[in-house]
């Protein structure tokens, strides 16, 4: 492709709307343009990258045994009603001209399960793995980072169907490797972590996190073993027992208008570590539950739900809080709470003489102790993990990093198949519920993640596997060397190297800046040495350059392309199942 005919609308100024590196560069380099909040058009260069990522995803899913299909984006709401997911708050809802309720698919568990329940009759038809690469829709309340968290995006979603847990486990291991291979072929630095399943559901799930400082997800990694988890899921080791202490007498103190941890500790001149944070919740079944953590900690609601056997929890209303405690919000303590189950974080075992709300307006209690002043019904790991906490698997310490979720795999079990009546007949002719797994990979999000992780001060750094072109050919003097450069362009294409040929009548500095901004990996320069039958060749982002004979330039570029691909393929081949 000649640059003079290509649609590459680069920008010299950083767009004011773009905060993340990836967002800025994808706009500046002319890869995409914003249409509306969280909705972007992919321009030719960006579209080529997206399609190459999708091709790798397709190749690896086929390698794992998947079969590709294409499902509708428009779904009847009744399908989502069957599983109880129609109330999920990020679903786009609409009506047709006959006032029938429809939704735009953010995932396709219901649709694929509907197909399988209508077609699968016998155990002989299982296991089965079906996938698609399709546009998804989420009514995100706060779209972020361009296409990192958008309202419309391209995604790979895969679904597996089984007769046994062992069969699901085997496919789960295959998909664990599949997604790892994809990310290695994309040249990304990633971490697989234990994760919460969220609205998708299931008993076990893992996320593939692209490690970047700007990531909105927090992940915890052990500095001594392989343990890694999303902060929502991360367990915390108990660590060493606290020092022995002598219980002091309880003391009621007035704290007028002081409700928050900071306000109370400043007023009483006590450290926040000595506070008990008392949080009151209601379950979906109407039970009132009290969660206790230290004042310096945040309560992890997902952990609280797990401690309650998976019950849904939500912060109690001010009316419920006042009915239970006899005080307004901000003055709750664990003592004297009748009719409520108290679950305390294990960290509260290590210490005493705590400070808590007094269940009385404008008052707190000093020197409150478990066993003497209040009772705990259940001890659990309730707090949000942070860097410096103890690893739950060894004696190591958790290290905090940030990442962008690129993929997520789930063991669903029978959540959808049971709700939708997806069954099969076993070898004895008895009806059994199908066991399911689901696997999702964000194609357009991966493009943004690459732009976030693989960039420098000059622009993008695409891996050879997905670059819009494999080489950019810069002719610095088109009038003198244009014919020579055009001939080399043809030779490169004939050697299997895709080329963007910069034939513009622009200054050399402009051409170099645009080439670096766009990030095509192999740069070939037809410059001053052309009269001596030589060109300059380098890899974007690497300092070394070399002069090669013009007559061998195409072969050299093809060999360099193969070497760069081999690096990525070698990394992919080294991926092993971690579950």
N, C-alpha and C positions, 0 to 999 in steps of 0.2 A: 504494500500500500504506500503510495506517495503521500507524504505529509501535506503537500499543497492541496490535495483533494480530500483529505481526511477531516472528519468532524471532531476536532479536539479543542473545545473552547476553554483553554486554560485561563486562570485568573491570576493577576499579579498581587492583589490584595487578599488578605485573609478575611473570609466572610464573617461578619459580626455575630451571626447566629451560632457559629460552630465553636464549641469549647474543647472537644477532644481532638487529639492529633489526627485520628482517622477521619473524622468528619471534615476537618479543615482540608486535609490533603485530597480526599476523594472529590471534594468540590473544586479545589484549586486546580487539580490535574485534569478536570473535565471528564470525570468518570460518572458523575451523577448530578442531578439537579432536584431541588425540593419542589414538590407540587403543593403539598399541604402539610400540616403538622403530622410528623411520623409517616409521611408518604413521599416516596422518591422515584424519579424516573432514572433508569440506567441508560446512559449514553453509550455509543459504540464501544469505547475502550472498557468501560465498566461491565457492559453486557458480555464481552468476551471473557473477562475474568470470571464472572458469575457462571457462565456456561462451562468453563473448564473445571471449576470447582464441582459443579453438578456432575460432570462426566467422571471425575475421580470417585465421587460418592457412589455413582451408579456402578462403576467397575468393581469397587470394593464390596458393595452389597450383593452384586451378582456372584462374586467370589465366595461370599458367605452363604450362598444358597437362596437368596431372595429372588422373587419374581416381581417384575414391575407392572403396575397397573396405573390407572388414573381415575380418581374419585371426584365427584362433584364438589365444588366449593359452597354451593347453596344447599342447605339441609332443611327438611321439615323439622319444626321444633319438637314434634312428638317423639322423635328418636332420642333427643336429649332429655325429654321428660322421663323416659324409661329408666335412665340411670340417675336421675336427680340432678343432672348438671346444667339444666337449662337456666338455673338462677345464678350461674357464675357471672360475676360482675363485669368481666372484660369481653363478653360475647357481644358481637354486633347483631342486633335484632332488627327485623323488618317484616313487612306484610306485603303480600301480593295484592292484585286488584280485587281478589275475592275475600280479602281480609284474613287469609290463612297466615299463620305465624311461621316465619322462617328465620334461620340464623345463618351467618357466614362462618364457615368452619375455621376454628383456631387449631383443632386437632380432628382426627377422624376415627377415634375408637368406636363411636356409635355406628357410623356408616359401615366400616369394615366388618364389625360384628354382625350387623344386619345382613350383609352379603353371606358371611360364613354360615349363619344359622339357617339360611335358606338353601345352601348348597351342600354343606358337609353333613353326611348321614352316618358314616362308618369310621371306626378307628383306622381303617386302611387308608383313609384320605389324610391322615395326620402323621407327623407334624407338617405344618404349612407355614411358609413365610412370604408375606406380600408387602410390597412397599411402593411408594410414589415419591415424586419430587414435584411439589405443587405450591402455589401461592396460598398463604394462610393470612388470617385477619384477627387482630386483637384490638379491642377498644382501650388502648393503654391510656390511663389518666395522665401520665407524664412521659410522653415520648422523649427519648434521650439518645444523644450521640449519633444522630443521623439514623443509620440502619442498624445500630447495635440494639436499640429497643424501639422498634417502629410499630406502626399499626397495620402495615401490609408487608409481608416478607416471604421469601422463598425458603421452603423447608423440605427436608427429607424426613418422612415418617414411615416407619416400618412396623409391622404387626406379625407376631408369631402365635401359632395355635398348636396345642399339645394335649396328649392323653395323660401325661404324668409330670410331676415336679422335676424328675430327673431329665426328661426331655427338654423342659423349659431351661433348666440349669445349663445344659449343653449349648443351646442356642444363645443364651445370655453370654456365655463365655466367648462364643463366636462373634457376637456383636461387640463385646468388649474389645476384642482384637480389631474388628472391622473399623470402629471409630478411631482407635489408636493409629491404625495404618493410614487412614484418611488424613489425620492431623500431621503425621510424620511426612507424608507426601506433600503436604502444604507447607512444610518447613516450620511449623509452629512449635513453640515451647509451651507445653501444657501439663496439667496435673489432673489425674483421675481422683475424685474424692467421693466419699460417702455423702449422700444427700437426702433431703426430705422429698417425699413423693408429691406433695402438694395436692392440687385438685385432680391430677391424673389418677392418683391412688396407687395402691400396691404395697407390698411388704418390704421390698428392697429396691434401692435405686442408686445409681452412680452418675455424677456429672463430670463432664470433660471441660475443665477450666483453662482458658488461655490466660497465662500469667502476665498481667499488665498492671502498672501502678494505678491507672485510671479505672480499673474494673469496679463495678458496683457491688460485686459479691465478695464477701470476706471468706477466706479459706485458712484453715489451720493445718500445719504440717509438723510432724514430730522431727526434732533434730537428731534423733537416734535410731528410729525405726521407720517403716514405710507407712505408718498411719497417716491418713489425710482425710479431711472432712470439711464440708461446708459449715460455716459458723452456725447455721440453723440446726445442723445435725450433730455437730461435734460433741463427743463425750469428753468428760474431764476426769482425770485421775484424782483420787482422794488426797494424795500427798501425805505428808507427815502429820501426825496428830498435833493439836495445839498444846501449848503449855498448860499445866495445871493452874487453877485459880481458886480463890476463896470467894464464895458468893457474898456479895454485899447486900445490905438491906434495900428493899424497894423504896424508891422515892418518887413521888408525884411532883412535877414541876410545871408551872404555867409557861406556855409558849404562845402568847397572843399573836394570831395571824401568821404563824410560821407553819407551813404545810410541807414544803419540799425538803429533801435531804439537805441541800445546801443551806436553806434558811434555818433549819433546826440545828445543824451542826455549828454554824456560825454563832447562833444565839447561845447555845449551851457550851460552846467551846470544847466540843468532843470531836474526835475523828470520825469520818463517814464510815470507816471500817467497823465501828462499834454499833452502828445502826442496824436494826432489822427493818427491811422493807416489806410491808404487809400489803399484798395485792389480792383483791377479791374478784372472783370470776363466777360466771354462771355457765353451766353446761347446756347442751342442746336439750337434755332431759329435765332441765329445771333445777338441778342440784347446785348448791352454792359451795364453792371450793376456795380455800385460802392458800395462796402460795407465798412462801417466805424465802427471801434471799438477803444477803448482806447488803448494806446501803450502797456500797461501791459497785454492786453487780446489777445487771439487767436480767429479768426473768425471761427465759426462753419458752414461749407459749407452745411451741411444737413439742418440747420436752414435757411440759405439763400435760398436754393432751395424751402423750404416750404413757405417762404415769397413771393416767385415768383409763387406760385401755383403748385409746384412740377416740375418746369422746371429743366433740367439738367444744371449744371454750371461747368465751368472749368476756371482756371486762364487764363487771356488774354495773348496773345503773346506779346513779347517786341515791335513788330511792331504796334499792336493795342494800346498798352499803350502810345507809343510815339506819335501816330496819335491823340489820345484823349487829352493828357496833353501837348504836345509840348516838353516833356523832356524824358530822358532815364529812365529806371527802377530805382526806389529808391528815386524819388523826387516828387511823386504824392501827390496832395492835393485836397480837395473837392471843391475848388472855381473855377468858370469859366469853368466847364466841360459841354460842350454843346452836346446834343444828347445822354446822358447817364442817366439812372435812378439811383438816390442816395438813398440807404437804410442804415439807421444808427441804431446802437444799442441804446436801450433806456437809457443806462448808460450815454450817451453823453448829455442827457437832464440836468443832474445834474452837472453843472459846466460851465466854459467858459474860455476865454483867453487861448485857446489851441495853441499848436505848431503843424504845419503840413508841408508837402512838399510844395514848392512854384510853382510846375509845371514849373520849370526852373532848368536846370542843376546846381548842386553844390549850391543850395539855399533852405532855409526854411523860413517859416513865423511865427512870434510870434504874439500872441493875436488875433487869428482868432476865430470868433464867429458865431454860427448858427443864421440865420435870418438876420444879418447884412452883413456877408461876403460870405455866401453860404446858399443854401436852401436844405432841406431834403424832398424827395418825399414820403418816407414811413419810419415810425419808427417800429422797430421790435426787438425781442430778438434774437441777432445774435451771442453772444459770447459763447465760450466754458465754461461750468460751472466748477467750482473748489470748493474745500472745503472752507467753510467760506461764500459762497454766500447765499443769502436769499432764503428760500423755496418759491415756487410759490403757495403753497396751504395754508400756515399758516405763522405765524410770526417766525417760527423756522429757524435754520441755517443748511445748507447742510454739511454733513460730507463725506469725500472722502475715499473710500476703493477700493480694487482691487479684481478682480475675474476672473474665467475661465467659459466661457459659456458652459453649459451642455445641455441646451434645448432652443428651440425658437418656439413660437406659433404665427400664423399669421391669421388675417382675410383678405383673398385675395380679396373677392368680386368677380368681373367678369373679372379680368385681364387676366386670361388664358382661361376661357371658352368663352369669347367674341372673343378673338383673334383666337381661334381654332374652333369656331362654335359649342360649346357644348350646346345644347338646349333641352327643353322638352315641351310637350304639357300640358297646365294647364287644370283645370276642365272645362273650356269653349272651349277647343280645340285650344287655341291660343298658338303660340310658345313663349317661354320665355328662357332667358339665365340663365344657372345654376349658382348659387352662391357657392363659394368655400372657404374652410379653409385649411391650411396646418400646420403640426406640426412635428418638428424634434428633436430627442434626440440622442446625441453622445454616443454610447455604449462604445467604446474603450476610448473615451475622459473621460467618467465618471470613468473608471478604473484608469486612470492617475490622475484625480482629487481626488479620494479617497487616492491614494498613496501620493499625495501632502499634503492633509489636515490631514490624519490619519497616522502619522509617528512620531517617536521619535528618540533619538540619537542612538538607537539600531537597528532600522529597521521599517518594515511595521506594521500596526495595522488594519487588515482586520475586518470588521463587520462579525458577524456569518452568515449573510444572503448570502454572496458571497465569503467567504474564500475558498481557494482551497480544504482544509479539515477543518472540524469543530474542530478537536482535533489533537494535536501532542503528541505522547507517547514516552517519552525519557527513555530508559533503560540504566542506567549509567554503569552497569556491565553485559554485555551480557553473559559472560561465566557462571556467577552464577545465574543470574535472567532472562535469555533469555526465558526459557520455561514459567515462570510465566507471563512475559510481553506479550509473544505471545498469551497466553490464555486470558489475559485481552483485547488484541487487538480484538480477536474474539468476546468477550462479548460486547465490545463497538459497533462494527459493528452490532451485533444482536440487540442492543438497539436503533439502528437508528442513531448512531454517526459516521460519516466518519472520518477515522484515517490515519494519516501518522505515521507509526511506525519506529522510529529511532533505527534500529538494527545494526548500523555500529560499527565496532571496533575502535571507536574514543574516545579521551579524553572527559570527561564531559563538560569541558569548550567549546570545539568545538561544541558539540551538543547544548548547551544552546545558543551560539552565532548564530548558523544557525537557530534555532527555532525562536529566536527574529527577525532575519533578514527577514525570510519568513513571519512572522506575523500571524500564525494560532492562533485563539483566545483562545482556551482552551488548556492549557498545563498540562500534567499529567506526573509526574516523578516517575519512579520506581527506588528508590535509597536505602539508608542505612536502611530505615524503612521497606523495603520489607520483611525482615526476621521476623518482628513483625506483618506482615499482613496489612501494611499500605502503602499508596502512597500519594504523595503530588499533590494538584490540585490548579491551579490559572488561572485567565483570563489575557491574554497578555495585558500589559499596565496598569493594576491595581495592587496596592501594596499588597493587602491582599492575603494570602495563607492559605490553610487549609489541614490538614491531614485527609484522609478518609479511612475507612476500605476497604481493597482490595475487599472484597466480595460485597461491595455496590458501588464500584467505577463507574461501568458502569451506574447504575441507577442515581448516583449523576451527572455524566457528561451529561446524557440525560436530567435531570431536569434543569441543568445549561444552556444547549443549548436552551431548551424551554423558559427559563426566558429571555435569551438574545434576542431571536426572538420576544418575547412578548413586550419587550421594543421598538423595532423597529416598530412592527405592531401597537402598541399604538400611537406612534408618527404619523404614516401614517393615522390612523383613525381620528386624530385631524385636518387634513388638510381641509380647507374650501375654496370655491371660492373667489378670491379677485377682481373679475371683474363682 
